């Protein structure tokens, strides 16, 4: 079945494009260019965080370093430790020394100069990790640099490998969304929903980052596969391969990751309609992806159940609270977790400036509200409602299920996969209204969003730099005049300039890969129902080919 191509019509404000606008128009319709540019942008910003953050200075990173180094040496779990979640393994001394970061953890006034030198990268020592029971897949992918005799460099390389892996999947999400009939707002949303906390996690050794990025890639690719006819041939197999790879790794990232895969499937199925969804995913080559993801999910669930990793989490504040009380409190404090998801660095001891959470909450909240208002009584609107309810209910339900024994252990970063699904589905739902804006206004919206996110990204990275170099509560002037610690290679001043420069370049790169909005002639059938789902068929619109 062929689809009537959307017809471009002149819009108020349309005119000859020059400079960046013309280049953006060209890149936005070339999938390979979109992938490469967005990959480099995501990698640059996450690598910036990898160098800005002292080794070990992210949540539980020493445990993840030790788990990764022991896993690639054949120690999938290790020997029993002092607590149920602790396992004793043998790792190089420099990896074990990542735990020395506790000299400044939880105290944002203590600078990173308290860290002692790292030990040998050859001598193996006994070390304890609280991540011993976790799924080993992520740790195999990022742990291999610990086998190299590079001293402290191998620790940074593990971070860079993790950053590149996550950047690959975020770039895959951008590329998939760029192939939708109305791609401008969805592509922009990937950059907008990548909060400073996301980049901070991407620049550290932490499977939470892989969970976030693969959720974005899987949801975006699944939406493309089920709503937009992809021509038969290599293009369709690439989409299927992306589905299998992102979904297969997503479920292996963390114990709760299969829940986020299920959420992505549910939201897309509601959008498309269950019969149409099944009809599309159960046909080759997508059926092969379904089988691959199902097998990976089964293996991940077996590992989680056999290892008992979900139950071995320790005991924290609030233990003994009833399930009902835990659920209610989680719902009541949802806004606190939103602020954490925007940015809380170090060992969750360095919150981003208050305006960072304000900007992200405002921008992303406005997008969700717009989608709900414009979605109406369509499947698109229903999908946004499902995603919104899930982003609130799932964290509350998960925490409530264990609060009696474990206390409150949920953190805002754990909710980021659900936030990603919510923001992306809202962006796709609101894209029809966005494309009706005059070209000049739409361009201003894009530039404003990129400028706002660039500002908070730079402010967050500089805040973290100040915390490590002179302490969080010290003046900005002292950070430049009397720092006691600085990242490798460059002093604080040059590094601060580099932070701003990288953020600006990343924002320009994002502008280049955001496809130009397409104005559809309302008098010509666009081949797209009101709910945003393309009819089934084998051809893409000519202007997207």
N, C-alpha and C positions, 0 to 999 in steps of 0.2 A: 504494500500500500504506500503510495507516494504522499508526501506532505506538501501542501501548497506553501511555497517559500514566503516568509514574511516580507512585506514590501516596505522599503525605506521611503520615507517622505520627508521633505525639508521641514525643519522645526525652527521655531524662533530662536535665534542665537546661533544656528548652524552657519558655518562659513569655512573658508580655507583654513586648514590646520597647518601649523608650522611648528618647528622645533620639537619639543618634547611631546606635544599633542600628536603630531604626525607620527613620530616614532612609536608612541604608545598605541596608536591605532594599528600600526603594522605588527608590532609584537603581540598585541592582544589576540590576534587571530592565528598565531603560529604556536601550536602546542609545545614543540620542542623548545622554542625560545622562551615561552612562558615558564616551562619547567626549569630551565637552566638559570634564568634570571632570578626566579623566586627561590630556588634552592640556594644560590649564592647569597641572597639577601638573608634568608633564615639562618644559614650557616655563619654569616658574618656577625650577626647580632648575638647568637648563642655562644660563639667563640669569644666574643667580647666579654661576656659574663664568665666564661670558663677561665679567663686570665684575671679578671677583676676579683674573683672570689678566691680567697686562700684555699689551698688543698684541704679538703675535709670540712669546709665551712658551709655546708648545706645540710638539710635535715637527714640525719642517719647516714651521711655519705661514707664515713669510715667503715660502717658495717657493709655497705654496698661494695666499696673497694675490696674489702677482704673477701667477700663472697665471690666477686668476679675473679680475683686472682686465684682463689682456691678452686673454683669451678673449672678453669682452664687447665688446672693441674690434676684433674680427675677426682677432686673431692666434692661431690655433688651436695653433700649435706654436712659431713663432719661428725665429730664425736660429741656426746652430751656435755653441756656446759652447766654453769651454776643455776640458770633459770630454764624453763621449758623451751623458750624461744632461742636460747643461746647455744651455739655450736662452736667447738674448738677445732681449728684447722691450722695447717702450716702454710705460711705465705712469706714472701720476701720481707726483710726487716723494714724497708722503706714503705711498704704497703701497710704493715702493722702500725707504723708511726703516724699514719693519718689520724689515729685516735688522739694524738697529742693536741688536736684542736680544742679539746675540752678545756684548755686553759683560758679560752675566751668565749666558749659557747654559753649562751643564755645571759651574757653580760655585755650589752652593746657599748659600754664605756671602756672595755678592755680591747686594746688594739692587737693586730695580728703579729706584732713583733715578739709576742710571748712564745711563738712557735719555735721549738728547738730544731736543729738541723735533722734532716732525714737520714736514716741509716743505710745499710748496704742493700743493693738491689739483687744480691746473689745469695746471701745467707738466709736460710729459711728459719722462721721462728714460730712458736705456737701463738695463736691469736684467736680471740673470741669475737664472733659476729652474731648479731641478732637477726640476720637475714639468711641464716643457714637453711631454713626450711623453704625458702622461696623458690619459685620456678626458675630453673637454671638457664633458660633460653636467652634472656637479655644479657645475662652475665657472661655467657659464652661469646656473644657478639661484641661486647666491649672489653672483655678481660684479657684478650690476647696481647695487647701491648705490655702487660706486666711480665711477659716472658722475655721481653727484650731488655738488655742491659743498658739502660739509658738514664739511670739514676732517677731524679725527680721528673725528668722529661717523660718517662713512661706513664707517670700519673697524669700529667697534662694530656698525653696522647689518648689515654682512656677517655678523658672528658671530650676531646675533639671527635673521637670515633662516635661517642654517644650523640654529640651535637649533629654530626653529619647524618647519622641514621635518622634522627628525628626531623632534620631539615628535609631529608628525602621525602618523608611521608607528608609533611606540610606542603611541600612543593607539589606532590601528587594530588593533594586536595585542591590546590589552586588550579592545577591543570585540568582536573575533572570538571570543576565548576566553570572554568572558562569555556567549556564546550556546551554549556546549557544555552537554550535560546535567548535568555536574558541574563547574561553573566556578570554585569558590572557590579551590582550590589553584593552578590554572593562571593565573588573573588575578593572584593574589598573587605568583606566580613572576616575572611580567614586572617588577614593581617590585623584587623581590629580585635579579634577575640584572642590573638596571641599576646596575652598580657605580659608585663615584666616578669611575673612569677613563672610563666611558661618558659621564657628564655632563660631565666635563672636556673630552672630545673634541667633544661636542655643542655646547659653548660656545666652540668655536674654529672656524677655517676649516680643515677637514680632511675629505676624503671618507671616511675610515675610519668616522666617525660615521654617515654615511648608509648605509654598508654594514651596520653593526650593526643599525640601526633598521629598514631595509627587510627584512633577514633575519628579524627578529622578526615583522614584519607579514606577509610572504609565507608563512612557515611556519604561523603561527597561522590565517591565512585559508584556506590550503590544507587544513589539518586540519579546519576547520569545514566546508568545501565537500565533503569526501570522507567525513566520518564522521557528520555530522548533517544530516538532510533539511531543506532550507530551502524554505519555501513558494515556489511559482512567483509571479512578479510582480516588483515593484520591489526587494524584499529580495534576491532571487537575483541580479538584475543589479548591485546594490550590491556583493555578495560577489565577483561576477565582475570588476567594475571595480577593486575593491581588489586582487585577484590580479594583474590586468594592470598596474596602476600600481606596486605594490610590487615585483613580479618584474621589470618592465621597467626600473625605475630601479636595482634591486639589481645587475643584470649590468653596468650602465654605471658603477657607483661606482668600482671599482678593477680592475686587471688580473686579479686572482684571484677576483673576485666571482662569476663563473659557477660556480666550484667550490662556493661556499656555496649557490647556488641548487640545484645538483645534489644536494648533501647533504640539503637540505630535502625535495626531491622523493623521494629514496631513502628517507628515514626514514618519511615519510608512507605511501609505497607499501608498505613492510614492515609498517607498522601495519595498514593496511587490507587488504592482499593485492593483488597486482598486477592480477588480473582485475577486482576490484571498483573499484580505483583508476582503471583505464583506462575502465571503464564510466561512472564518474561524471564524469571530467574531459573526456571526449570527447563530452559531450552539451551542447546549448546551455543557458545562455549561456557555460558554462565553456570550451567549445571555442574561442570567440572570444578568451578570455584566453590559452589555450595558444598560439594563433597569434601574438598580440601579443607574448608573452614570448619565443617562439621567434625572431621577427623581430628583436626588440631584442637577444637573445643573439647572433644571427649578426652584427649590426652591431658589437656590442661586441668580439667575437672578431676580426673583420676589423680594427678599429681597433688592437687590441693587437698583432696580428701585423704589420700594416703599419708601425706606429710603432716596434715593437721595444722597448716600454717595459719589458717584463719582463726583458730582457737588459741594459738600460742602467741598472744599479743601483750601479755603482761597485765598489771593492775595499776590503774591511774585514778585520779580524782573523780569522785562521783560513783565509785563502785558501791553497789547495794541499791542504787536507784531502780525503781520499778520500770518495766518496759514502757508503760503508758506515759509515765513522767518523762522518761528519756525522749520519747517521740515528740511530746509537746514542747519540751525545751529546745530540741533541735529546730523545730519549725519556728519557734519564737526568736531564735538567734540566727536565723538564716542570713540576715544582713551582715553579721559578723564574719561569716564564712565567705561572703562575697568580697569583703575587704581583704581577707587572707588570700583569696584566689587572684586578686589584682596584684598584690605584692607584699610578701613578708619574708625577708631574706635572712641570711645566716642560719642559725638554728631556730628559726622562727622568732628571733629576738630583735629583728630590725624591720619594723613595718615601713612600707613605702609612705611618703608624705600623704596626708589626708586627702589632698586634691587628686591624687592618682586614683583612689577608689571612687571618688566623686565623679571624675571624668568618665571612667569606665562604666560605672553604674548608670550614669546619665545617658551616655551614647548607646550602650547595648540595651538598656531598658527602653529607650525611645524606639529602637529598632523592633524590639519584641512587641511593644504596645502598638506600633504602626501595623505590624503584621496581623495582630489580633483584630484591629479595627478594620483593616482592608480585606482580611481573609474572609470575613462574613461567615455564612453558613455553607462553606465549601470544605472539601477534604483538606485543602491547604490550611484553612483555619483550624480544623480539628487536629491536624498534625502538630501545629504550633502549641495548641492547648495541651496535647499529650506530652510534648517535650517540656513545657513549662511545669506541669504537674509532676513529672518525673524528676526534674531537677530539684524539686523541693521534697518530694515524698521519699525517693530512693535513699538519699543520705540519712534522712530521719529514721527510716525503717531499718537500715543496716545498723546504725548506731544503737537504736532502741533494742535490737535483737541481742546485743552483747553488753549493754551498759550495766546490767546487774553484776556480771562477773568482772568486766574489764574497766568499767568507768567510761568517761568520755575520752575517746581517742580520735574522733573525726577531725580532720583539718580541711581548710578551704581548698587546698590543692587537690584533694581527693575528688572534689566535685567538678573539676575542670572538664573532664570528658562529657559530663551531662551539659555543662554550660556551652561547650563547643557545639553539640548537637542542637541545642536550643537556638543559639545565635545563627547558625548556618541555615536551619530550616526557616527561621524568621526572615532572614535575608532573601531567601528564594521566594518566600510567600509575598514579601513586600516589593519584589523587583519589578512587578508589572506597573505598580503605581510610580515607582522611581523612574522608570523608562518614559513615563509620560511628561516628565519635567522638560522644559526647554534645555537645549544642550548646554548653554552657558550656566544655568542654575545647577544642572547635574554635575558639571565639572567643578563648580564651587563647592558642592557637597563633598565630592571626592577629595579635593584639596584640603578642605577643613578637617575632615576625619583623619587624613594622613598627618596633617600638621598637629592636631590634638594628640594623637597617639605617639607621634615622634617626641613631642614635648614631655609626656609622662614617661616614655622609655628612657630618655636622656636623664630626666630628674631622678628616676629610680636607680639607674646605674651609678650616677654620681653620689647619691645618698649612700649606697652600699660602699662605694670607694671611701667616702668620708668615715663611715663607721669603722672600716678596717685600718685606715691610716692614722686617724687621730681620735676616734671615738664618736659615737652618734651625736652626743650632746655638745660637742665642741663646735666652735664657730667655723664657718666656711673659710674665712680668711686664714685661720690656722692650718687648715688642710693644705693650703698652698705655701704657707710660710714656714711651717715647722712640722711636716709629716714625720712619723716614726716608722712607717711601713709604706712600701709601694709595690705594685705588681712587678713581675720580672721584666727586665730590659729597659723600661722607661720609668722616669720619675712620676710623681703624682700629677704635676702640671701638664707635661706632655701627654700623659695617659688620659687626663680629663678632656684635653683637646681631641684626642683620638676617639673618645666615647662620643662626643658630639658629632664628629665627622662621620663615624660609622652610622650613627642613627640617621643623619641627613641622607647619606648615600642609600641606605636601606629604604627610606621613605620615597626617594626618587625612583628606586627600582620597583617598589610597589606600585607607584603611579604608572610606570611603563607597562606593567603586566595586567593592570586593570583594563579589561576590554571596554571600548566605547559603548555607551548606551545606544540601543536601537529603538527608534521610534516606529511603532507599527501603525500603519494606516487603518483606522477603525472601520473604514468602509470595505476593507478586503479581509476575508476570512484568514486568520493567521495560522490555522491548523493547530491551534492550541485551545483546549477547553477552558472555561472560566476558572477551574480549580488549578490550572497551571500544569496539567499533565498532558503531554503530547500523546496523540493517538499512536497506536502501534504501527510499525512500518519499518522499512529497511533503509530509508534515506534520511539524511540530515538536511536542513534547509540550506539552500545554495550559498547563502551569505556566510554560513559557518564552516563551509567545506574548505 
